[in-house]
Each structure stands twice: as C-alpha cells, then as structure tokens.
Amino acid sequence: MLSLIRTARVFLLASLFLSGCAIAPLDKAHNQFEQGRPEAAIETLENVDNPSKRSSLLFFMNKGLIFHHLGENKKSIREFLNASELIESQDYISLSEQTTTLLSNDWLATYKGEYSERLWVHTYQMMNYLILGQYQSAAVEARQSLKVLERYPQALKQDWFTQALMGLSFESVGKTNDAYIVYKK
C-alpha cells in the first residue's frame, strides 16, 4: 500500500510538471522535492507572492502534494481545496482566451488541469481527511471523485487506487451500499 501511495505521488508530481507550464518557481520546487528537500520546495512556493492566473492551479496542487508528503495534512487540505475551487471556477470555455491562444500560442492559456489531476485532487483530499479522522469529509470527497469518474469514465476506469479509497471513505461513515457499488465496479 505504501509503495502504491509513493507511485501515486510520483505520478501526480510528474503529470503536474509535464503539463506544459514550465515556470521557474515550479521547476525549482520540483527539483528540490525530487532531491529529497520538500521543506525547501515549500519555501520556494511560499515565496511566490502572486502566481500568475495561468499557473495558480499548479501552485495549489504542488503545495498540497508537498504538504501531504510532509504530513501537514491540514495545510494540504487547504491547498487542494483551493485547487478544487479553482477547477470549478475555470470549468468553462472563455471565448476571449481561446481567441488569444489561437492568434498567438497555448502558453497564454490558463491551465485548467487534466482529468486525472482533477481526480487526484479529490484523492489526496480523501487521504488527508482519512488520516485526520474526518470521515464525513472523506466521504464528501469520494462523492466528488465519483462525479469526475462519471465525467471521464473511459480514461479513468483503471484508477483502482482512487476507487478503493472511495469505498473506504464510504465504509468509514457507514455507507456500506455505496462502498459495495464502488468495490463492485
């Protein structure tokens, strides 16, 4: 189970940095994290006063991931909550932004997150809440994960870790029928 969580962390971190938003503080934090210096990575990200609108989602997700790695689950929850709210607010197509990127390049577009990253935001939230014993909140995140899985069923159908975590979250609040349905899938 521990190796699966480590693999998930590496996958999330890699997907965040391979997403096309190469920004100096994010790159620096990534290198620090990979070198086994998560405290330095957090410090690097904390020193960014106002991340650009394009990269805000990556900042929140990276800070949430690193705080989770450090065992600072409440701070991780805060950052992933910011990421989740940003994903919700950006879940539309901006005609002016599409026109700008069409006329220039995709680097000017706001990064909205891949479907897998949208799911992993909720996955980390479930883990954080379960660690803190906040089972009701974990079940809420499981429901949010379910929405993402329903929206992108083909692409995410083999994300067994998140689905098992959803079942565990439902079980922890006595929703055995919901847990059974998730486990059965």
Steps between C-alpha positions, in 0.01 A plus 500: 500500500786738588671440165168564323468836677861589406430405139187715505699796637765466232230470232323813621817701530620386157166579337499844657839585359453342160183696443664774297524776760875531554524780754824565688374464862310184412805353332719595794253351750474184291877457501517563874226246565668241278828559684328409828466857625122551530539778759707700251241432230222636720711804586555565129127483430409702810731782383297550183279795587245473225525210256372588156142414425627246245702308758294536820358151474848346476616699802206383712536136392874496557475662842225258597707203388813612683311586819342152483845347460618695807203374703352848529155379403305811602719719281473244222120508529504881471711493183302220333177681594635809324583282199154343502328838518716631218417199284130562562526870416699434182274227369380707206635597161607861473448632149752781549765259632439257215539784252822618665653151495387449142671822391818448703574174683373264768740634764259788555213269597403448862595153613177322600638159592479165330215264589738280700624800699142600574446152642825499696407826675207313655711189559751694708217670684354160588838384629546819704155477656534130577836559668346775713198283588260735319305219340197703396722738304675202338161369388418841349825483302411146394175635355697772318732230363197309381391803296841523333500126428153528347609795287809320364409131534716352226818688586479439876348154516826339617571737787459223755672688782250785499208261468622292795548818702146606410367169629698539821370856542140384458554209738646730764167685528283190483398537136553131430271495196698781335825326592371172354409668171845657471677177591287304254603726213 
